[in-house]
Amino acid sequence: MGPWSTTRRRRRSSPPAVADDGPWRDPLRVMFLLTSMPVGGAETLLVSLVGRLSRARFAPELCCLKELGPLGQVLACQIPAHCGLLAHKYDGRVLPRLVQLLRRRRIDILITVGAGDKMFWGRLAARLAGVPVVLCAVHSTGWPDRIGRLNRLLTGLTDGFIAVADAHGRYLVECEGFPAPKVHVIRNGVDTQGFARRSDKASYRAALGLPPRAPVVGIVAALRPEKNHALFLRGAGRVLRRIPTAQFVVVGDGPQRTELARLAAQLGIDRSVHFLGTRTDIPDLLAALDVFAITSDAEANPVSILEAMSAGLPVVATQVGSVSESVGDGKTGYLVPAGAEEPLAARLIELLAAPRRARAWAPPAARGSGGTDPLTKWLRDTKP
Protein backbone atom coordinates (compact mmCIF):
# COMPACT_ATOMS: atom_id res chain seq x y z
CA MET A 1 0.00 0.00 0.00
CA GLY A 2 1.62 3.29 -1.14
CA PRO A 3 2.27 6.40 0.95
CA TRP A 4 -0.71 8.22 -0.60
CA SER A 5 -3.23 5.63 0.60
CA THR A 6 -6.13 7.08 2.58
CA THR A 7 -6.76 3.94 4.62
CA ARG A 8 -7.08 5.16 8.17
CA ARG A 9 -7.31 3.84 11.69
CA ARG A 10 -10.59 4.45 13.44
CA ARG A 11 -10.63 8.16 14.34
CA ARG A 12 -11.68 9.20 17.83
CA SER A 13 -14.13 12.10 17.81
CA SER A 14 -12.29 13.78 20.70
CA PRO A 15 -9.18 13.26 22.84
CA PRO A 16 -9.35 10.40 25.34
CA ALA A 17 -9.98 11.22 28.95
CA VAL A 18 -7.27 10.61 31.51
CA ALA A 19 -8.38 8.10 34.10
CA ASP A 20 -8.16 9.33 37.67
CA ASP A 21 -7.68 5.89 39.19
CA GLY A 22 -4.46 4.82 37.51
CA PRO A 23 -2.17 5.11 34.48
CA TRP A 24 -3.24 4.37 30.95
CA ARG A 25 -2.51 0.87 29.72
CA ASP A 26 -0.28 2.24 26.95
CA PRO A 27 1.34 5.68 26.67
CA LEU A 28 -0.13 7.87 23.94
CA ARG A 29 2.36 8.45 21.15
CA VAL A 30 2.54 12.24 20.73
CA MET A 31 4.49 13.86 17.91
CA PHE A 32 5.38 17.56 18.00
CA LEU A 33 5.83 19.00 14.49
CA LEU A 34 7.90 22.12 13.72
CA THR A 35 9.91 23.44 10.80
CA SER A 36 13.07 23.63 12.91
CA MET A 37 14.04 24.39 16.52
CA PRO A 38 16.29 27.45 16.80
CA VAL A 39 16.62 29.12 20.19
CA GLY A 40 13.29 30.88 20.67
CA GLY A 41 10.34 31.17 23.00
CA ALA A 42 8.10 28.47 21.56
CA GLU A 43 11.02 26.10 21.15
CA THR A 44 12.23 26.67 24.71
CA LEU A 45 8.72 25.98 25.98
CA LEU A 46 8.61 22.73 24.05
CA VAL A 47 11.89 21.53 25.56
CA SER A 48 10.50 22.25 29.03
CA LEU A 49 7.17 20.60 28.24
CA VAL A 50 8.73 17.41 26.90
CA GLY A 51 10.92 17.17 29.98
CA ARG A 52 7.84 17.32 32.22
CA LEU A 53 5.51 15.01 30.30
CA SER A 54 4.66 11.85 32.22
CA ARG A 55 6.30 8.97 30.36
CA ALA A 56 3.67 6.66 31.86
CA ARG A 57 1.01 8.53 29.89
CA PHE A 58 2.84 9.97 26.90
CA ALA A 59 5.59 8.79 24.55
CA PRO A 60 6.71 12.07 22.92
CA GLU A 61 8.51 12.36 19.60
CA LEU A 62 9.82 15.31 17.61
CA CYS A 63 9.67 15.98 13.88
CA CYS A 64 11.34 19.00 12.26
CA LEU A 65 10.44 19.35 8.59
CA LYS A 66 13.87 20.86 7.87
CA GLU A 67 16.85 20.64 10.23
CA LEU A 68 16.60 19.95 13.96
CA GLY A 69 18.26 23.20 15.04
CA PRO A 70 20.03 23.77 18.38
CA LEU A 71 17.07 22.99 20.65
CA GLY A 72 16.03 20.11 18.40
CA GLN A 73 19.44 18.60 19.05
CA VAL A 74 18.75 18.92 22.78
CA LEU A 75 15.46 17.04 22.45
CA ALA A 76 17.04 14.42 20.19
CA CYS A 77 19.06 13.30 23.21
CA GLN A 78 15.83 12.62 25.10
CA ILE A 79 13.21 11.40 22.61
CA PRO A 80 13.00 10.01 19.06
CA ALA A 81 13.60 12.86 16.62
CA HIS A 82 13.08 13.04 12.85
CA CYS A 83 14.09 15.72 10.34
CA GLY A 84 14.86 16.43 6.68
CA LEU A 85 11.38 15.84 5.24
CA LEU A 86 11.11 19.23 3.49
CA ALA A 87 13.78 20.06 0.92
CA HIS A 88 12.45 23.53 0.05
CA LYS A 89 9.36 25.70 0.54
CA TYR A 90 7.39 24.18 -2.34
CA ASP A 91 8.51 20.58 -1.87
CA GLY A 92 5.22 18.67 -2.21
CA ARG A 93 7.00 15.39 -1.50
CA VAL A 94 6.94 16.32 2.16
CA LEU A 95 3.35 15.08 2.34
CA PRO A 96 3.94 11.39 1.50
CA ARG A 97 7.11 11.42 3.60
CA LEU A 98 5.24 12.75 6.61
CA VAL A 99 2.31 10.37 6.10
CA GLN A 100 4.73 7.44 6.02
CA LEU A 101 6.47 8.65 9.18
CA LEU A 102 3.21 9.09 11.11
CA ARG A 103 2.08 5.60 10.13
CA ARG A 104 5.41 3.98 10.88
CA ARG A 105 5.58 5.58 14.32
CA ARG A 106 1.88 4.83 14.97
CA ILE A 107 1.23 8.35 16.23
CA ASP A 108 -1.90 8.92 18.34
CA ILE A 109 -1.70 12.71 18.66
CA LEU A 110 -0.03 15.19 16.30
CA ILE A 111 0.66 18.69 17.67
CA THR A 112 1.86 21.30 15.21
CA VAL A 113 3.81 24.11 16.91
CA GLY A 114 3.41 27.47 15.20
CA ALA A 115 1.62 28.40 11.99
CA GLY A 116 2.81 28.17 8.43
CA ASP A 117 4.09 25.08 6.58
CA LYS A 118 4.10 22.64 9.52
CA MET A 119 0.51 23.52 10.37
CA PHE A 120 -0.58 22.94 6.77
CA TRP A 121 1.38 19.80 5.87
CA GLY A 122 0.96 18.33 9.35
CA ARG A 123 -2.83 18.37 9.29
CA LEU A 124 -3.07 17.01 5.76
CA ALA A 125 -0.64 14.21 6.58
CA ALA A 126 -2.43 13.39 9.83
CA ARG A 127 -5.72 12.99 7.99
CA LEU A 128 -4.17 10.71 5.36
CA ALA A 129 -2.30 8.70 7.99
CA GLY A 130 -5.38 8.30 10.19
CA VAL A 131 -3.93 10.06 13.25
CA PRO A 132 -6.80 10.10 15.78
CA VAL A 133 -6.18 13.55 17.33
CA VAL A 134 -4.71 16.69 15.74
CA LEU A 135 -3.90 19.83 17.74
CA CYS A 136 -2.32 23.11 16.66
CA ALA A 137 -0.35 25.24 19.13
CA VAL A 138 -0.35 28.84 17.87
CA HIS A 139 2.28 31.01 19.57
CA SER A 140 2.06 34.30 17.72
CA THR A 141 -0.17 37.07 16.47
CA GLY A 142 0.74 39.06 13.40
CA TRP A 143 3.77 38.55 11.19
CA PRO A 144 5.08 35.97 10.43
CA ASP A 145 2.47 33.60 11.84
CA ARG A 146 -0.86 34.91 10.64
CA ILE A 147 -3.07 32.04 9.59
CA GLY A 148 -2.99 31.76 5.81
CA ARG A 149 -5.94 31.02 3.54
CA LEU A 150 -4.87 27.42 2.88
CA ASN A 151 -4.48 26.77 6.60
CA ARG A 152 -7.97 28.15 7.22
CA LEU A 153 -9.41 25.57 4.85
CA LEU A 154 -8.10 22.80 7.13
CA THR A 155 -9.90 23.97 10.27
CA GLY A 156 -12.27 21.02 10.04
CA LEU A 157 -9.32 18.62 10.29
CA THR A 158 -8.27 20.06 13.65
CA ASP A 159 -9.53 18.88 17.04
CA GLY A 160 -8.20 21.87 18.95
CA PHE A 161 -6.17 25.07 18.73
CA ILE A 162 -3.96 25.94 21.69
CA ALA A 163 -3.58 29.63 22.59
CA VAL A 164 -0.90 30.78 25.04
CA ALA A 165 -2.82 33.43 27.02
CA ASP A 166 -6.40 34.51 27.65
CA ALA A 167 -6.17 37.55 25.39
CA HIS A 168 -4.45 35.43 22.75
CA GLY A 169 -7.35 32.98 22.78
CA ARG A 170 -9.81 35.84 22.31
CA TYR A 171 -7.69 37.18 19.46
CA LEU A 172 -7.76 33.85 17.65
CA VAL A 173 -11.56 33.74 17.88
CA GLU A 174 -12.45 37.41 17.33
CA CYS A 175 -9.75 38.46 14.86
CA GLU A 176 -8.64 35.28 13.10
CA GLY A 177 -12.06 33.62 13.04
CA PHE A 178 -11.14 30.38 14.80
CA PRO A 179 -14.17 28.39 16.00
CA ALA A 180 -14.51 29.23 19.70
CA PRO A 181 -15.28 25.64 20.87
CA LYS A 182 -11.95 24.50 19.42
CA VAL A 183 -9.77 27.17 21.06
CA HIS A 184 -8.19 26.17 24.37
CA VAL A 185 -5.83 28.30 26.46
CA ILE A 186 -2.68 26.82 28.01
CA ARG A 187 -0.75 29.80 29.38
CA ASN A 188 2.97 30.00 28.79
CA GLY A 189 5.08 29.34 31.84
CA VAL A 190 8.68 28.93 32.94
CA ASP A 191 10.47 27.12 35.73
CA THR A 192 10.94 30.16 37.97
CA GLN A 193 13.51 28.44 40.18
CA GLY A 194 15.90 28.21 37.26
CA PHE A 195 15.89 32.01 36.92
CA ALA A 196 15.93 33.03 40.59
CA ARG A 197 17.82 36.24 41.31
CA ARG A 198 21.55 35.69 41.73
CA SER A 199 23.71 37.75 44.06
CA ASP A 200 27.03 37.91 42.24
CA LYS A 201 26.08 40.34 39.45
CA ALA A 202 29.68 41.56 39.06
CA SER A 203 30.99 38.17 37.95
CA TYR A 204 28.30 37.78 35.30
CA ARG A 205 29.05 41.25 33.98
CA ALA A 206 32.78 40.56 33.94
CA ALA A 207 32.15 37.47 31.79
CA LEU A 208 30.37 39.71 29.26
CA GLY A 209 32.97 42.47 29.39
CA LEU A 210 30.50 44.93 30.96
CA PRO A 211 31.56 47.61 33.47
CA PRO A 212 30.71 46.40 36.98
CA ARG A 213 28.74 49.52 38.00
CA ALA A 214 27.18 50.59 34.70
CA PRO A 215 23.37 50.60 34.34
CA VAL A 216 22.52 47.72 31.98
CA VAL A 217 19.38 47.15 29.90
CA GLY A 218 18.83 43.91 28.00
CA ILE A 219 16.49 42.43 25.40
CA VAL A 220 16.13 38.75 24.48
CA ALA A 221 14.39 38.17 21.14
CA ALA A 222 15.07 36.82 17.68
CA LEU A 223 16.34 39.54 15.35
CA ARG A 224 13.22 39.64 13.20
CA PRO A 225 11.19 42.66 12.03
CA GLU A 226 8.20 42.12 14.34
CA LYS A 227 10.47 42.28 17.41
CA ASN A 228 11.35 45.88 16.42
CA HIS A 229 14.91 46.00 17.73
CA ALA A 230 15.24 49.30 15.87
CA LEU A 231 12.94 50.81 18.51
CA PHE A 232 15.16 49.34 21.24
CA LEU A 233 18.26 50.91 19.67
CA ARG A 234 16.65 54.30 19.13
CA GLY A 235 15.43 54.24 22.72
CA ALA A 236 18.96 53.35 23.80
CA GLY A 237 20.25 56.40 21.99
CA ARG A 238 17.89 58.62 23.97
CA VAL A 239 18.86 56.95 27.24
CA LEU A 240 22.57 57.49 26.56
CA ARG A 241 22.04 61.25 26.23
CA ARG A 242 20.87 61.26 29.85
CA ILE A 243 22.90 58.34 31.23
CA PRO A 244 26.12 58.13 29.17
CA THR A 245 27.45 55.12 31.13
CA ALA A 246 24.45 52.89 30.28
CA GLN A 247 25.06 49.62 28.45
CA PHE A 248 22.64 47.67 26.25
CA VAL A 249 22.69 43.91 25.69
CA VAL A 250 20.95 42.30 22.70
CA VAL A 251 20.54 38.53 22.96
CA GLY A 252 19.33 36.62 19.90
CA ASP A 253 20.09 36.20 16.24
CA GLY A 254 18.20 36.43 13.00
CA PRO A 255 17.99 37.97 9.53
CA GLN A 256 18.24 41.57 10.76
CA ARG A 257 21.56 41.27 12.62
CA THR A 258 23.67 43.10 10.04
CA GLU A 259 21.05 45.80 9.56
CA LEU A 260 20.73 46.39 13.31
CA ALA A 261 24.50 46.54 13.84
CA ARG A 262 24.63 49.13 11.08
CA LEU A 263 21.85 51.13 12.74
CA ALA A 264 23.71 51.11 16.08
CA ALA A 265 26.75 52.53 14.31
CA GLN A 266 24.66 55.19 12.54
CA LEU A 267 23.18 56.24 15.89
CA GLY A 268 26.67 56.46 17.36
CA ILE A 269 25.86 53.97 20.14
CA ASP A 270 27.71 50.90 18.89
CA ARG A 271 30.27 51.05 21.72
CA SER A 272 27.44 50.80 24.25
CA VAL A 273 25.45 48.04 22.49
CA HIS A 274 26.53 44.42 22.73
CA PHE A 275 25.12 41.92 20.21
CA LEU A 276 25.61 38.53 21.89
CA GLY A 277 23.88 36.33 19.30
CA THR A 278 22.16 33.08 20.25
CA ARG A 279 22.87 32.05 23.82
CA THR A 280 21.81 29.13 25.97
CA ASP A 281 22.88 30.68 29.30
CA ILE A 282 19.92 33.04 29.61
CA PRO A 283 19.70 32.86 33.45
CA ASP A 284 23.33 34.03 33.71
CA LEU A 285 22.75 36.83 31.19
CA LEU A 286 19.65 38.07 33.01
CA ALA A 287 21.65 38.17 36.24
CA ALA A 288 23.88 40.84 34.67
CA LEU A 289 20.97 43.21 33.87
CA ASP A 290 19.23 45.98 35.78
CA VAL A 291 16.18 46.35 33.52
CA PHE A 292 14.65 44.12 30.86
CA ALA A 293 12.97 45.51 27.74
CA ILE A 294 10.86 44.09 24.95
CA THR A 295 9.89 46.30 22.01
CA SER A 296 7.81 44.02 19.77
CA ASP A 297 5.08 45.21 17.44
CA ALA A 298 3.26 41.87 17.85
CA GLU A 299 3.38 39.23 20.57
CA ALA A 300 1.19 36.55 22.08
CA ASN A 301 2.67 35.74 25.50
CA PRO A 302 6.47 36.17 25.31
CA VAL A 303 8.48 33.69 27.35
CA SER A 304 11.36 36.16 27.68
CA ILE A 305 9.26 38.42 29.90
CA LEU A 306 8.39 35.53 32.22
CA GLU A 307 12.07 34.61 32.44
CA ALA A 308 13.09 38.19 33.19
CA MET A 309 10.46 38.55 35.89
CA SER A 310 11.55 35.25 37.40
CA ALA A 311 15.07 36.69 37.53
CA GLY A 312 13.74 39.62 39.56
CA LEU A 313 13.97 42.25 36.82
CA PRO A 314 11.53 45.11 36.23
CA VAL A 315 10.26 45.11 32.65
CA VAL A 316 9.57 47.89 30.16
CA ALA A 317 7.48 46.45 27.34
CA THR A 318 5.29 47.51 24.47
CA GLN A 319 1.63 46.93 25.22
CA VAL A 320 0.84 44.35 22.55
CA GLY A 321 -0.80 40.94 22.57
CA SER A 322 -1.08 39.45 26.05
CA VAL A 323 1.89 41.30 27.57
CA SER A 324 -0.35 43.13 30.04
CA GLU A 325 -1.34 39.77 31.55
CA SER A 326 2.27 39.41 32.74
CA VAL A 327 3.50 42.94 33.33
CA GLY A 328 1.58 45.04 35.83
CA ASP A 329 1.95 48.64 34.62
CA GLY A 330 3.39 50.67 37.47
CA LYS A 331 3.72 47.55 39.65
CA THR A 332 6.26 45.20 38.10
CA GLY A 333 7.29 47.38 35.20
CA TYR A 334 5.96 49.79 32.61
CA LEU A 335 3.88 49.33 29.47
CA VAL A 336 4.40 51.74 26.57
CA PRO A 337 2.61 52.06 23.22
CA ALA A 338 4.02 49.99 20.36
CA GLY A 339 6.56 51.95 18.34
CA ALA A 340 6.74 54.78 20.90
CA GLU A 341 10.42 55.72 21.13
CA GLU A 342 10.17 58.61 23.58
CA PRO A 343 7.97 56.87 26.22
CA LEU A 344 10.19 53.79 26.03
CA ALA A 345 13.32 55.82 26.72
CA ALA A 346 11.63 57.82 29.48
CA ARG A 347 10.60 54.69 31.37
CA LEU A 348 14.05 53.13 30.99
CA ILE A 349 15.68 56.29 32.29
CA GLU A 350 13.25 56.39 35.21
CA LEU A 351 14.10 52.85 36.31
CA LEU A 352 17.84 53.16 35.73
CA ALA A 353 17.96 56.41 37.69
CA ALA A 354 16.15 54.86 40.65
CA PRO A 355 17.72 51.41 41.13
CA ARG A 356 16.25 50.96 44.62
CA ARG A 357 12.73 51.36 43.33
CA ALA A 358 13.50 49.07 40.40
CA ARG A 359 14.66 46.39 42.84
CA ALA A 360 11.55 46.90 44.97
CA TRP A 361 9.38 46.46 41.90
CA ALA A 362 11.11 43.26 40.89
CA PRO A 363 8.60 40.40 41.15
CA PRO A 364 9.58 37.32 43.17
CA ALA A 365 8.47 35.04 40.36
CA ALA A 366 6.86 35.21 36.95
CA ARG A 367 3.12 35.05 36.74
CA GLY A 368 1.70 31.87 35.33
CA SER A 369 4.81 29.84 36.14
CA GLY A 370 4.54 26.45 34.56
CA GLY A 371 2.97 23.57 36.39
CA THR A 372 3.64 20.05 35.21
CA ASP A 373 2.09 18.45 32.18
CA PRO A 374 -0.18 21.15 30.67
CA LEU A 375 -0.99 18.71 27.86
CA THR A 376 -2.12 16.13 30.41
CA LYS A 377 -4.36 18.77 32.00
CA TRP A 378 -5.86 19.64 28.61
CA LEU A 379 -6.61 16.02 27.85
CA ARG A 380 -8.00 15.39 31.32
CA ASP A 381 -10.34 18.37 31.14
CA THR A 382 -11.58 17.55 27.65
CA LYS A 383 -14.65 15.32 27.75
CA PRO A 384 -14.55 12.19 25.56
Secondary structure, DSSP 8 states (H G I E B T S, - for coil): --TT--------SS-----SSS--SS-EEEEEEES---SSHHHHHHHHHHHHS-TTTEEEEEEESS--HHHHHHHHTTS-EEE---SSTT-TTHHHHHHHHHHHTT-SEEEEESSSHHHHHHHHHHHHHT-SEEEEE---SSTT----HHHHTTGGG-SEEEESSHHHHHHHHHTT---GGGEEE------GGGG---S-HHHHHHHHT--TTS-EEEEE--S-GGG-HHHHHHHHHHHHHH-TT-EEEEEB--TTHHHHHHHHHHTT-TTTEEEEES-S-HHHHHHT-SEEEE--SS-SS-HHHHHHHHTT--EEEE--TTGGGT--BTTTEEEE-TT-HHHHHHHHHHHHH-HHHHHHH--SS-TT---S-HHHHHHHHS--
